[in-house]
Amino acid sequence: MAANTVNVYSVGVQGPTGATGADGTSGTSGTSGVAGTSGTSGTNGTSGSSGTSGSSGNGTSGSSGSSGTSGINGSSGTSGTSGAAFPFTGSAGITGSLILNGRLNNGQSPANTTTGDYSHAEGSFTIALGLGSHAEGNSSEANGAYSHAEGYTALAGGNYSHAEGRETKTDGAYAHSEGYATTASGDYYHAEGFNTQATGQYSHTEGWGTIANANYQHAEGTFNIADSNALWVLGDGANSGARSNLIAAYTNAVTITGSLQTTGSLNTFNSISGSVLTPTQSAAPSFNGVDGQFTFATVSGQYYIYVWMNGGWRSTELT
């Protein structure tokens, strides 16, 4: 049997650490893992403070764009229902303008009546029926469009007409009646005074109980006789049953009923046809005349004609 050989080594002192070796090359990327599930939403963060405004830019204005085509007109809306009346009792101070769309009724309401649009009734028992009409006073009525009735039982029936006073009446457009119991019964008629009637177109009557029954005629005085041929009539009647005319003027003549008395001269520049009536006196004239003036007188049962000539009266007896 061979003998075991034991090697005995002595341990030397450790040498210094060697330098680090160079990095190895990177390995190839691994495949992506499966996507994880979405996390829950985080709570909203608080709003940040507003930033400071930027300075204004000074850019030049762009050119105006061309006008667009007009849109199609929309259909008209349906009319609204009329508002309910607004009753007001008391007084109100208004500074500025008051715009009223509708009707105004003030005074003794509800006895006053307004039915025309933009109409106005005031006073006691007044009625404004016409468009834009106005009635005031007591029991007056404005029926025509834009008519005006005022006073006591005045009636403005024609469009744009005006009745004022007591028991006055207008039936025609643009007519005017005023006073007491006057009637303007046609277009553009005018009646004034007491119980007068204008029945001719564009006629005018005034006074008491006068009648203008012809177109463009004027009648005045008292209780004239209606004359459709006259341009102007002066009545001197006593009442409606005793009518008379003192003067009536026509296109070619003037008629005087009764006597014509002059205190001065009566000059004619053309010949006089027909008769000239002068009053008869009961004594010789005592006033001063003018050359050519004459008059008649009955003195002590004798008839004389007196003519003023050269500063005095000259007379001759009539047989």
C-alpha positions in Angstrom: 0.0 0.0 0.0 1.3 3.2 -1.0 1.9 5.8 1.5 -0.4 9.0 1.5 1.4 12.1 0.5 0.3 15.3 2.3 1.1 18.6 0.6 1.5 21.3 3.0 1.1 24.8 1.6 1.7 28.0 3.4 -0.9 30.7 2.9 0.4 34.0 1.4 -0.8 37.5 2.1 -4.0 38.5 0.1 -3.1 40.7 -2.9 -4.9 43.9 -3.8 -8.4 43.9 -5.3 -8.4 43.8 -9.0 -10.0 46.5 -11.2 -13.8 46.2 -11.9 -14.5 44.5 -15.1 -16.3 46.1 -18.0 -20.2 46.0 -17.9 -21.8 43.3 -19.8 -24.1 44.0 -22.7 -27.8 44.5 -22.0 -30.0 41.6 -22.4 -33.0 41.7 -24.8 -36.2 43.3 -23.6 -38.8 41.0 -22.2 -42.3 40.9 -23.6 -44.9 43.4 -22.1 -47.0 42.2 -19.3 -50.8 42.1 -19.5 -52.3 45.6 -18.8 -53.6 46.1 -15.3 -57.2 47.1 -14.6 -58.0 50.9 -14.5 -57.6 52.6 -11.1 -60.6 54.4 -9.6 -60.9 58.2 -10.5 -59.3 60.5 -8.1 -61.3 63.4 -6.5 -61.4 66.7 -8.3 -58.8 69.1 -7.4 -59.7 72.6 -6.2 -60.0 75.3 -9.0 -56.9 77.3 -9.6 -57.1 81.1 -9.2 -57.8 83.2 -12.3 -54.8 84.4 -14.2 -54.1 88.0 -14.7 -55.6 89.6 -17.8 -53.2 89.9 -20.7 -52.4 93.3 -22.2 -54.7 94.4 -25.0 -53.4 93.6 -28.4 -53.2 96.3 -31.1 -53.9 94.3 -34.1 -55.5 95.9 -37.1 -59.2 95.4 -37.7 -60.1 92.8 -40.2 -62.0 93.7 -43.3 -65.8 93.5 -43.1 -67.4 90.4 -44.3 -70.1 90.5 -47.0 -73.7 90.8 -45.9 -75.5 87.6 -45.5 -78.7 86.9 -47.4 -81.9 87.9 -45.7 -83.7 85.3 -43.7 -87.3 84.2 -44.5 -89.9 86.3 -42.7 -91.4 84.5 -39.8 -95.2 84.0 -39.6 -97.2 86.6 -37.6 -97.9 85.7 -34.0 -101.4 85.3 -32.8 -103.1 88.3 -31.3 -102.9 88.5 -27.5 -106.1 88.5 -25.5 -107.3 91.9 -24.3 -106.1 92.7 -20.8 -108.6 93.1 -18.1 -109.7 96.6 -17.1 -107.6 98.3 -14.4 -109.9 100.1 -12.0 -108.3 102.8 -10.0 -109.9 104.9 -7.3 -108.0 107.9 -5.8 -105.3 110.2 -7.1 -101.9 109.5 -8.6 -99.0 111.7 -9.3 -97.2 111.0 -12.6 -93.8 112.4 -13.4 -93.0 111.8 -17.0 -95.1 110.2 -19.7 -98.2 108.1 -19.5 -98.7 105.8 -22.5 -102.2 104.3 -22.8 -103.0 101.6 -25.2 -106.7 101.1 -25.0 -109.5 103.2 -23.5 -109.6 105.7 -20.6 -112.8 106.1 -18.5 -112.7 108.6 -15.7 -115.4 110.4 -13.7 -118.6 108.7 -12.6 -117.7 105.1 -13.4 -119.1 102.6 -14.3 -121.8 105.0 -15.5 -119.4 106.2 -18.2 -118.8 103.9 -21.2 -115.8 103.6 -23.5 -115.9 101.0 -26.3 -113.9 102.6 -29.1 -110.2 102.0 -29.1 -108.2 105.0 -27.8 -111.5 106.6 -26.7 -111.9 108.8 -23.6 -115.1 109.3 -21.5 -115.2 111.6 -18.5 -117.9 113.3 -16.4 -121.2 111.6 -15.7 -123.0 109.1 -17.9 -121.0 109.9 -21.0 -120.4 107.4 -23.8 -117.4 107.3 -26.2 -118.2 104.7 -28.9 -116.1 105.9 -31.8 -112.5 105.1 -32.5 -110.4 107.8 -30.9 -113.5 109.6 -29.7 -113.9 111.9 -26.6 -117.1 112.4 -24.6 -117.3 114.7 -21.6 -119.9 116.4 -19.4 -123.3 114.8 -18.6 -125.0 112.2 -20.8 -123.0 113.3 -23.9 -122.2 110.7 -26.6 -119.4 110.6 -29.2 -120.3 107.9 -31.7 -118.3 109.0 -34.8 -114.6 108.1 -35.2 -112.4 110.8 -33.7 -115.6 112.8 -32.7 -115.9 115.1 -29.7 -119.1 115.6 -27.7 -119.2 117.8 -24.7 -121.8 119.5 -22.5 -125.3 118.1 -21.6 -126.8 115.4 -23.9 -124.6 116.5 -26.8 -124.4 113.9 -29.6 -121.5 113.8 -32.0 -122.6 111.2 -34.6 -120.5 112.0 -37.6 -116.9 111.1 -38.0 -114.5 114.0 -37.0 -117.6 116.0 -35.9 -117.9 118.2 -32.8 -121.1 118.8 -30.7 -121.0 121.1 -27.8 -123.5 122.8 -25.5 -126.9 121.4 -24.6 -128.9 118.9 -26.7 -126.7 119.7 -29.7 -126.4 117.1 -32.5 -124.1 116.4 -35.5 -125.0 113.8 -38.1 -122.5 114.6 -40.8 -118.7 114.2 -41.0 -116.7 117.2 -40.0 -119.9 118.9 -38.8 -120.0 121.3 -35.9 -123.0 122.0 -33.7 -123.0 124.3 -30.7 -125.3 126.2 -28.4 -128.7 124.8 -27.4 -130.8 122.3 -29.4 -128.9 123.0 -32.6 -128.5 120.4 -35.4 -125.8 120.0 -38.1 -127.2 117.2 -40.2 -124.8 116.9 -43.0 -121.1 116.8 -43.9 -119.3 120.1 -43.2 -122.4 121.7 -41.7 -122.3 124.3 -38.9 -125.2 125.2 -36.6 -125.0 127.5 -33.7 -127.3 129.5 -31.4 -130.6 128.2 -30.2 -132.7 125.6 -32.0 -131.1 126.2 -35.4 -130.8 123.7 -38.2 -128.1 123.5 -40.9 -129.3 121.0 -43.6 -127.5 122.2 -46.7 -124.0 121.1 -47.6 -121.3 123.5 -46.3 -124.1 125.6 -44.8 -124.1 127.8 -41.7 -126.9 128.9 -39.5 -127.0 131.0 -36.4 -129.4 132.9 -34.2 -132.7 131.6 -33.0 -134.8 129.1 -34.9 -133.1 129.8 -38.2 -132.8 127.2 -41.0 -130.0 127.0 -43.7 -131.4 124.5 -46.2 -129.4 125.3 -49.3 -125.8 124.4 -50.1 -123.3 127.1 -49.1 -126.1 129.1 -47.5 -125.9 131.4 -44.5 -129.0 132.1 -42.4 -129.1 134.3 -39.3 -131.6 136.3 -37.2 -134.8 134.7 -35.9 -137.2 132.2 -37.5 -136.4 132.8 -41.2 -138.4 131.3 -44.0 -136.3 128.5 -45.6 -135.3 129.5 -49.1 -133.3 127.0 -51.1 -132.4 129.7 -53.8 -130.9 132.3 -51.5 -127.3 132.7 -50.6 -127.9 134.6 -47.5 -131.1 135.1 -45.4 -131.8 137.4 -42.5 -134.9 136.3 -40.7 -137.1 138.4 -38.5 -139.9 135.9 -37.6 -141.6 135.9 -34.2 -141.7 132.1 -33.8 -141.8 128.8 -35.7 -145.4 129.4 -36.7 -144.8 133.0 -37.9 -141.6 132.9 -40.0 -140.5 135.8 -42.2 -137.5 137.1 -44.0 -136.2 140.7 -43.7 -133.5 140.4 -46.3 -132.6 137.6 -48.8 -129.7 137.8 -51.1 -129.6 135.8 -54.4 -127.0 135.5 -57.2 -128.5 138.5 -59.1 -130.8 140.3 -56.6 -131.4 141.4 -53.1 -134.9 141.3 -51.7 -135.9 143.5 -48.8 -139.3 142.8 -47.1 -140.6 146.0 -45.5 -139.0 149.4 -45.8 -135.4 150.6 -46.3 -134.6 153.6 -44.2 -131.4 155.5 -44.6 -130.0 158.3 -42.5 -127.4 159.2 -45.0 -127.2 159.2 -48.7 -128.2 156.3 -51.0 -126.0 156.4 -54.1 -126.7 154.4 -57.2 -124.3 154.1 -60.1 -126.7 152.5 -62.5 -130.4 152.9 -63.3 -133.0 151.6 -60.8 -135.8 149.5 -62.1 -138.9 148.7 -60.2 -140.0 150.6 -57.2 -138.2 152.2 -54.3 -140.1 152.5 -51.1 -139.3 155.1 -48.5 -140.9 155.7 -45.2 -143.6 158.4 -44.8 -143.1 160.9 -42.0 -145.8 162.7 -40.1 -144.0 166.0 -40.1 -141.6 168.0 -42.2 -138.0 166.7 -41.9 -136.0 168.4 -39.2 -132.6 166.7 -39.8 -129.9 167.8 -42.2 -129.7 165.9 -45.4 -127.4 165.6 -48.4 -128.0 166.9 -51.9 -130.4 164.6 -53.7 -131.9 163.0 -50.6 -135.7 162.9 -50.5 -138.5 161.7 -48.2 -142.2 161.9 -48.1 -144.4 163.4 -45.3 -148.0 163.8 -44.5 -148.5 167.3 -42.9 -152.0 168.3 -41.8 -153.6 165.8 -44.1 -151.6 167.0 -47.1 -149.0 164.9 -48.9 -145.5 166.4 -49.6 -142.2 165.3 -51.1 -139.1 166.9 -49.6 -135.8 167.0 -51.4 -132.6 168.3 -49.8 -130.9 170.7 -52.3 -128.3 173.3 -51.7 -128.3 173.2 -47.9 -132.0 172.9 -47.3 -135.2 171.0 -47.8 -137.3 171.9 -50.8 -140.9 170.6 -50.9 -143.8 170.3 -53.2 -147.3 169.2 -52.5 -148.6 166.1 -54.1 -152.2 165.9 -55.3 
